[in-house]
Amino acid sequence: MITFLDPRGEPSRPTEPYANRAALEPGETIGLFANGFPDSVAFLDHIEKALADLLPGVSFARYDKGNASALASEPMLDSIAATCSAVVGAYGH
């Protein structure tokens, strides 16, 4: 006989909705930040397409650390802070 077990645990706390959000207007820029892991850039390709459909008029700026073990450079972080209203960070694997 085979017994199947559901690996999901029971939550110990009630679910809380995520309250932080960026109220973006046309003309604003979303930064898409790849962390250097494999497929993080490819994942952001899909994120950009989905967000572009939901937020017409918003533009995108792409950033890629290129090395998952390295810190983002100060010039890259300065560029992100100066040009982006919101940022999506992506892990790959």
N, CA, C and O atoms as a GROMACS GRO file, in nm:
protein
  372
    1MET      N    1   0.085  -0.117   0.000
    1MET     CA    2   0.000   0.000   0.000
    1MET      C    3   0.090   0.124   0.000
    1MET      O    4   0.191   0.129   0.070
    2ILE      N    5   0.052   0.225  -0.080
    2ILE     CA    6   0.125   0.352  -0.087
    2ILE      C    7   0.044   0.458  -0.016
    2ILE      O    8  -0.076   0.474  -0.038
    3THR      N    9   0.111   0.531   0.070
    3THR     CA   10   0.048   0.643   0.139
    3THR      C   11   0.112   0.772   0.091
    3THR      O   12   0.234   0.785   0.096
    4PHE      N   13   0.032   0.867   0.046
    4PHE     CA   14   0.082   0.997   0.004
    4PHE      C   15   0.061   1.097   0.116
    4PHE      O   16  -0.047   1.108   0.173
    5LEU      N   17   0.169   1.170   0.147
    5LEU     CA   18   0.163   1.271   0.251
    5LEU      C   19   0.175   1.410   0.189
    5LEU      O   20   0.256   1.431   0.099
    6ASP      N   21   0.096   1.502   0.236
    6ASP     CA   22   0.103   1.640   0.190
    6ASP      C   23   0.217   1.708   0.267
    6ASP      O   24   0.209   1.720   0.389
    7PRO      N   25   0.323   1.754   0.197
    7PRO     CA   26   0.438   1.810   0.267
    7PRO      C   27   0.416   1.952   0.319
    7PRO      O   28   0.501   2.005   0.392
    8ARG      N   29   0.305   2.013   0.284
    8ARG     CA   30   0.281   2.150   0.330
    8ARG      C   31   0.239   2.149   0.477
    8ARG      O   32   0.151   2.073   0.518
    9GLY      N   33   0.303   2.234   0.554
    9GLY     CA   34   0.268   2.246   0.695
    9GLY      C   35   0.150   2.339   0.714
    9GLY      O   36   0.111   2.412   0.623
   10GLU      N   37   0.096   2.336   0.831
   10GLU     CA   38  -0.011   2.428   0.867
   10GLU      C   39   0.050   2.560   0.910
   10GLU      O   40   0.145   2.560   0.990
   11PRO      N   41   0.001   2.673   0.861
   11PRO     CA   42   0.057   2.802   0.902
   11PRO      C   43   0.040   2.823   1.053
   11PRO      O   44  -0.063   2.790   1.111
   12SER      N   45   0.143   2.879   1.114
   12SER     CA   46   0.135   2.905   1.257
   12SER      C   47   0.080   3.045   1.286
   12SER      O   48   0.043   3.075   1.400
   13ARG      N   49   0.074   3.129   1.184
   13ARG     CA   50   0.022   3.265   1.200
   13ARG      C   51  -0.075   3.293   1.087
   13ARG      O   52  -0.068   3.231   0.981
   14PRO      N   53  -0.166   3.387   1.108
   14PRO     CA   54  -0.257   3.423   0.998
   14PRO      C   55  -0.179   3.489   0.884
   14PRO      O   56  -0.077   3.554   0.906
   15THR      N   57  -0.229   3.472   0.763
   15THR     CA   58  -0.168   3.535   0.647
   15THR      C   59  -0.190   3.685   0.654
   15THR      O   60  -0.301   3.732   0.680
   16GLU      N   61  -0.082   3.760   0.629
   16GLU     CA   62  -0.092   3.906   0.627
   16GLU      C   63  -0.066   3.954   0.485
   16GLU      O   64   0.034   3.917   0.424
   17PRO      N   65  -0.155   4.036   0.432
   17PRO     CA   66  -0.131   4.087   0.297
   17PRO      C   67  -0.007   4.176   0.295
   17PRO      O   68   0.022   4.247   0.391
   18TYR      N   69   0.066   4.171   0.184
   18TYR     CA   70   0.184   4.254   0.167
   18TYR      C   71   0.138   4.396   0.140
   18TYR      O   72   0.069   4.422   0.041
   19ALA      N   73   0.175   4.489   0.226
   19ALA     CA   74   0.123   4.625   0.219
   19ALA      C   75   0.210   4.720   0.137
   19ALA      O   76   0.161   4.823   0.092
   20ASN      N   77   0.337   4.687   0.118
   20ASN     CA   78   0.425   4.778   0.044
   20ASN      C   79   0.401   4.764  -0.105
   20ASN      O   80   0.397   4.654  -0.159
   21ARG      N   81   0.384   4.877  -0.171
   21ARG     CA   82   0.367   4.876  -0.315
   21ARG      C   83   0.406   5.010  -0.370
   21ARG      O   84   0.400   5.112  -0.300
   22ALA      N   85   0.444   5.012  -0.494
   22ALA     CA   86   0.478   5.136  -0.562
   22ALA      C   87   0.359   5.174  -0.651
   22ALA      O   88   0.319   5.097  -0.738
   23ALA      N   89   0.304   5.290  -0.629
   23ALA     CA   90   0.196   5.341  -0.714
   23ALA      C   91   0.263   5.410  -0.833
   23ALA      O   92   0.298   5.528  -0.826
   24LEU      N   93   0.278   5.336  -0.941
   24LEU     CA   94   0.354   5.386  -1.056
   24LEU      C   95   0.263   5.452  -1.158
   24LEU      O   96   0.151   5.409  -1.183
   25GLU      N   97   0.315   5.559  -1.216
   25GLU     CA   98   0.244   5.634  -1.318
   25GLU      C   99   0.318   5.616  -1.451
   25GLU      O  100   0.437   5.585  -1.452
   26PRO      N  101   0.248   5.636  -1.564
   26PRO     CA  102   0.318   5.633  -1.693
   26PRO      C  103   0.437   5.728  -1.691
   26PRO      O  104   0.428   5.838  -1.636
   27GLY      N  105   0.546   5.686  -1.751
   27GLY     CA  106   0.667   5.767  -1.754
   27GLY      C  107   0.768   5.730  -1.647
   27GLY      O  108   0.885   5.768  -1.656
   28GLU      N  109   0.724   5.656  -1.545
   28GLU     CA  110   0.817   5.614  -1.440
   28GLU      C  111   0.892   5.488  -1.486
   28GLU      O  112   0.853   5.422  -1.582
   29THR      N  113   1.000   5.458  -1.416
   29THR     CA  114   1.088   5.348  -1.453
   29THR      C  115   1.094   5.244  -1.344
   29THR      O  116   1.108   5.276  -1.226
   30ILE      N  117   1.084   5.118  -1.385
   30ILE     CA  118   1.103   5.004  -1.295
   30ILE      C  119   1.239   4.943  -1.326
   30ILE      O  120   1.268   4.909  -1.441
   31GLY      N  121   1.322   4.929  -1.225
   31GLY     CA  122   1.450   4.861  -1.241
   31GLY      C  123   1.430   4.711  -1.228
   31GLY      O  124   1.358   4.665  -1.140
   32LEU      N  125   1.494   4.637  -1.315
   32LEU     CA  126   1.492   4.491  -1.310
   32LEU      C  127   1.634   4.446  -1.282
   32LEU      O  128   1.722   4.456  -1.368
   33PHE      N  129   1.657   4.395  -1.161
   33PHE     CA  130   1.791   4.368  -1.111
   33PHE      C  131   1.817   4.218  -1.101
   33PHE      O  132   1.761   4.150  -1.014
   34ALA      N  133   1.901   4.167  -1.190
   34ALA     CA  134   1.938   4.025  -1.189
   34ALA      C  135   2.056   4.007  -1.096
   34ALA      O  136   2.151   4.085  -1.099
   35ASN      N  137   2.052   3.904  -1.014
   35ASN     CA  138   2.155   3.887  -0.912
   35ASN      C  139   2.276   3.806  -0.959
   35ASN      O  140   2.368   3.785  -0.880
   36GLY      N  141   2.277   3.761  -1.082
   36GLY     CA  142   2.392   3.688  -1.132
   36GLY      C  143   2.378   3.537  -1.130
   36GLY      O  144   2.463   3.467  -1.185
   37PHE      N  145   2.275   3.485  -1.068
   37PHE     CA  146   2.253   3.340  -1.072
   37PHE      C  147   2.200   3.302  -1.211
   37PHE      O  148   2.138   3.384  -1.279
   38PRO      N  149   2.224   3.178  -1.253
   38PRO     CA  150   2.172   3.135  -1.382
   38PRO      C  151   2.021   3.156  -1.391
   38PRO      O  152   1.947   3.129  -1.296
   39ASP      N  153   1.978   3.202  -1.503
   39ASP     CA  154   1.836   3.224  -1.537
   39ASP      C  155   1.772   3.344  -1.469
   39ASP      O  156   1.653   3.367  -1.488
   40SER      N  157   1.847   3.422  -1.390
   40SER     CA  158   1.784   3.540  -1.330
   40SER      C  159   1.748   3.642  -1.438
   40SER      O  160   1.646   3.709  -1.426
   41VAL      N  161   1.830   3.654  -1.542
   41VAL     CA  162   1.799   3.746  -1.652
   41VAL      C  163   1.677   3.695  -1.729
   41VAL      O  164   1.588   3.772  -1.762
   42ALA      N  165   1.674   3.566  -1.758
   42ALA     CA  166   1.561   3.508  -1.831
   42ALA      C  167   1.431   3.524  -1.752
   42ALA      O  168   1.326   3.552  -1.810
   43PHE      N  169   1.438   3.508  -1.620
   43PHE     CA  170   1.320   3.526  -1.536
   43PHE      C  171   1.270   3.670  -1.546
   43PHE      O  172   1.150   3.694  -1.556
   44LEU      N  173   1.363   3.766  -1.544
   44LEU     CA  174   1.324   3.907  -1.554
   44LEU      C  175   1.266   3.942  -1.691
   44LEU      O  176   1.187   4.035  -1.702
   45ASP      N  177   1.304   3.868  -1.795
   45ASP     CA  178   1.240   3.888  -1.926
   45ASP      C  179   1.090   3.865  -1.914
   45ASP      O  180   1.011   3.941  -1.969
   46HIS      N  181   1.052   3.760  -1.842
   46HIS     CA  182   0.909   3.729  -1.823
   46HIS      C  183   0.841   3.832  -1.732
   46HIS      O  184   0.727   3.872  -1.757
   47ILE      N  185   0.912   3.875  -1.628
   47ILE     CA  186   0.857   3.977  -1.538
   47ILE      C  187   0.831   4.107  -1.614
   47ILE      O  188   0.726   4.169  -1.598
   48GLU      N  189   0.928   4.147  -1.697
   48GLU     CA  190   0.912   4.271  -1.773
   48GLU      C  191   0.790   4.264  -1.864
   48GLU      O  192   0.712   4.359  -1.872
   49LYS      N  193   0.773   4.152  -1.933
   49LYS     CA  194   0.658   4.138  -2.022
   49LYS      C  195   0.527   4.147  -1.945
   49LYS      O  196   0.434   4.215  -1.987
   50ALA      N  197   0.519   4.078  -1.832
   50ALA     CA  198   0.396   4.080  -1.752
   50ALA      C  199   0.368   4.221  -1.698
   50ALA      O  200   0.254   4.268  -1.702
   51LEU      N  201   0.471   4.288  -1.648
   51LEU     CA  202   0.451   4.423  -1.593
   51LEU      C  203   0.418   4.523  -1.703
   51LEU      O  204   0.337   4.614  -1.681
   52ALA      N  205   0.479   4.508  -1.820
   52ALA     CA  206   0.449   4.599  -1.930
   52ALA      C  207   0.302   4.589  -1.971
   52ALA      O  208   0.241   4.689  -2.008
   53ASP      N  209   0.247   4.469  -1.966
   53ASP     CA  210   0.105   4.451  -1.997
   53ASP      C  211   0.016   4.516  -1.892
   53ASP      O  212  -0.089   4.571  -1.925
   54LEU      N  213   0.057   4.510  -1.766
   54LEU     CA  214  -0.023   4.565  -1.656
   54LEU      C  215  -0.006   4.715  -1.636
   54LEU      O  216  -0.096   4.783  -1.586
   55LEU      N  217   0.111   4.768  -1.676
   55LEU     CA  218   0.145   4.908  -1.649
   55LEU      C  219   0.187   4.979  -1.777
   55LEU      O  220   0.306   5.009  -1.795
   56PRO      N  221   0.092   5.007  -1.866
   56PRO     CA  222   0.130   5.073  -1.991
   56PRO      C  223   0.193   5.210  -1.962
   56PRO      O  224   0.148   5.284  -1.875
   57GLY      N  225   0.297   5.241  -2.038
   57GLY     CA  226   0.364   5.371  -2.023
   57GLY      C  227   0.478   5.370  -1.925
   57GLY      O  228   0.553   5.468  -1.916
   58VAL      N  229   0.494   5.262  -1.851
   58VAL     CA  230   0.607   5.250  -1.758
   58VAL      C  231   0.724   5.192  -1.836
   58VAL      O  232   0.706   5.102  -1.918
   59SER      N  233   0.845   5.245  -1.811
   59SER     CA  234   0.963   5.192  -1.880
   59SER      C  235   1.044   5.105  -1.785
   59SER      O  236   1.017   5.100  -1.665
   60PHE      N  237   1.142   5.037  -1.840
   60PHE     CA  238   1.222   4.943  -1.763
   60PHE      C  239   1.370   4.969  -1.784
   60PHE      O  240   1.413   5.003  -1.895
   61ALA      N  241   1.447   4.953  -1.680
   61ALA     CA  242   1.593   4.961  -1.687
   61ALA      C  243   1.647   4.829  -1.635
   61ALA      O  244   1.606   4.783  -1.528
   62ARG      N  245   1.737   4.769  -1.710
   62ARG     CA  246   1.789   4.637  -1.672
   62ARG      C  247   1.926   4.651  -1.606
   62ARG      O  248   2.010   4.729  -1.650
   63TYR      N  249   1.945   4.576  -1.500
   63TYR     CA  250   2.072   4.572  -1.427
   63TYR      C  251   2.106   4.426  -1.401
   63TYR      O  252   2.018   4.344  -1.376
   64ASP      N  253   2.235   4.394  -1.408
   64ASP     CA  254   2.279   4.256  -1.387
   64ASP      C  255   2.413   4.260  -1.315
   64ASP      O  256   2.512   4.309  -1.370
   65LYS      N  257   2.417   4.208  -1.193
   65LYS     CA  258   2.543   4.200  -1.119
   65LYS      C  259   2.644   4.114  -1.192
   65LYS      O  260   2.764   4.139  -1.186
   66GLY      N  261   2.596   4.012  -1.261
   66GLY     CA  262   2.683   3.924  -1.337
   66GLY      C  263   2.751   3.816  -1.254
   66GLY      O  264   2.796   3.715  -1.309
   67ASN      N  265   2.760   3.835  -1.124
   67ASN     CA  266   2.827   3.739  -1.037
   67ASN      C  267   2.748   3.733  -0.906
   67ASN      O  268   2.743   3.830  -0.832
   68ALA      N  269   2.689   3.619  -0.880
   68ALA     CA  270   2.602   3.607  -0.764
   68ALA      C  271   2.675   3.627  -0.632
   68ALA      O  272   2.613   3.664  -0.532
   69SER      N  273   2.805   3.603  -0.629
   69SER     CA  274   2.879   3.616  -0.503
   69SER      C  275   2.934   3.757  -0.480
   69SER      O  276   2.988   3.785  -0.373
   70ALA      N  277   2.920   3.844  -0.578
   70ALA     CA  278   2.972   3.981  -0.564
   70ALA      C  279   2.862   4.077  -0.519
   70ALA      O  280   2.744   4.055  -0.546
   71LEU      N  281   2.903   4.182  -0.452
   71LEU     CA  282   2.808   4.288  -0.417
   71LEU      C  283   2.782   4.375  -0.539
   71LEU      O  284   2.867   4.386  -0.628
   72ALA      N  285   2.666   4.437  -0.543
   72ALA     CA  286   2.639   4.534  -0.650
   72ALA      C  287   2.732   4.653  -0.629
   72ALA      O  288   2.757   4.694  -0.516
   73SER      N  289   2.783   4.708  -0.737
   73SER     CA  290   2.876   4.820  -0.728
   73SER      C  291   2.803   4.947  -0.685
   73SER      O  292   2.683   4.962  -0.708
   74GLU      N  293   2.875   5.037  -0.623
   74GLU     CA  294   2.817   5.165  -0.583
   74GLU      C  295   2.764   5.243  -0.704
   74GLU      O  296   2.655   5.299  -0.696
   75PRO      N  297   2.838   5.248  -0.818
   75PRO     CA  298   2.782   5.318  -0.934
   75PRO      C  299   2.650   5.256  -0.982
   75PRO      O  300   2.559   5.328  -1.023
   76MET      N  301   2.639   5.122  -0.978
   76MET     CA  302   2.516   5.057  -1.020
   76MET      C  303   2.402   5.094  -0.924
   76MET      O  304   2.292   5.126  -0.969
   77LEU      N  305   2.428   5.088  -0.795
   77LEU     CA  306   2.325   5.123  -0.697
   77LEU      C  307   2.286   5.270  -0.709
   77LEU      O  308   2.168   5.304  -0.696
   78ASP      N  309   2.383   5.357  -0.734
   78ASP     CA  310   2.352   5.500  -0.754
   78ASP      C  311   2.264   5.521  -0.877
   78ASP      O  312   2.171   5.601  -0.874
   79SER      N  313   2.294   5.448  -0.984
   79SER     CA  314   2.213   5.458  -1.106
   79SER      C  315   2.070   5.412  -1.081
   79SER      O  316   1.974   5.475  -1.125
   80ILE      N  317   2.057   5.300  -1.010
   80ILE     CA  318   1.924   5.249  -0.979
   80ILE      C  319   1.845   5.350  -0.896
   80ILE      O  320   1.730   5.379  -0.926
   81ALA      N  321   1.908   5.403  -0.792
   81ALA     CA  322   1.841   5.499  -0.705
   81ALA      C  323   1.802   5.627  -0.778
   81ALA      O  324   1.698   5.686  -0.750
   82ALA      N  325   1.887   5.669  -0.872
   82ALA     CA  326   1.861   5.795  -0.943
   82ALA      C  327   1.756   5.782  -1.052
   82ALA      O  328   1.690   5.880  -1.084
   83THR      N  329   1.737   5.663  -1.108
   83THR     CA  330   1.650   5.652  -1.226
   83THR      C  331   1.525   5.566  -1.206
   83THR      O  332   1.436   5.570  -1.290
   84CYS      N  333   1.516   5.491  -1.100
   84CYS     CA  334   1.405   5.396  -1.085
   84CYS      C  335   1.310   5.435  -0.972
   84CYS      O  336   1.353   5.476  -0.864
   85SER      N  337   1.182   5.421  -0.998
   85SER     CA  338   1.080   5.443  -0.896
   85SER      C  339   1.054   5.317  -0.815
   85SER      O  340   1.005   5.324  -0.702
   86ALA      N  341   1.087   5.202  -0.872
   86ALA     CA  342   1.069   5.072  -0.806
   86ALA      C  343   1.171   4.976  -0.867
   86ALA      O  344   1.220   4.998  -0.978
   87VAL      N  345   1.204   4.870  -0.793
   87VAL     CA  346   1.300   4.772  -0.841
   87VAL      C  347   1.248   4.632  -0.810
   87VAL      O  348   1.196   4.606  -0.702
   88VAL      N  349   1.264   4.542  -0.908
   88VAL     CA  350   1.235   4.400  -0.889
   88VAL      C  351   1.369   4.329  -0.888
   88VAL      O  352   1.443   4.334  -0.986
   89GLY      N  353   1.400   4.262  -0.778
   89GLY     CA  354   1.523   4.184  -0.769
   89GLY      C  355   1.492   4.039  -0.800
   89GLY      O  356   1.390   3.986  -0.754
   90ALA      N  357   1.579   3.972  -0.877
   90ALA     CA  358   1.551   3.836  -0.920
   90ALA      C  359   1.661   3.740  -0.884
   90ALA      O  360   1.779   3.767  -0.908
   91TYR      N  361   1.623   3.630  -0.826
   91TYR     CA  362   1.711   3.515  -0.807
   91TYR      C  363   1.696   3.427  -0.930
   91TYR      O  364   1.592   3.427  -0.995
   92GLY      N  365   1.798   3.353  -0.961
   92GLY     CA  366   1.788   3.253  -1.066
   92GLY      C  367   1.815   3.116  -1.009
   92GLY      O  368   1.825   3.102  -0.887
   93HIS      N  369   1.827   3.018  -1.089
   93HIS     CA  370   1.871   2.881  -1.059
   93HIS      C  371   1.813   2.790  -1.161
   93HIS      O  372   1.836   2.669  -1.155
   0.00000   0.00000   0.00000
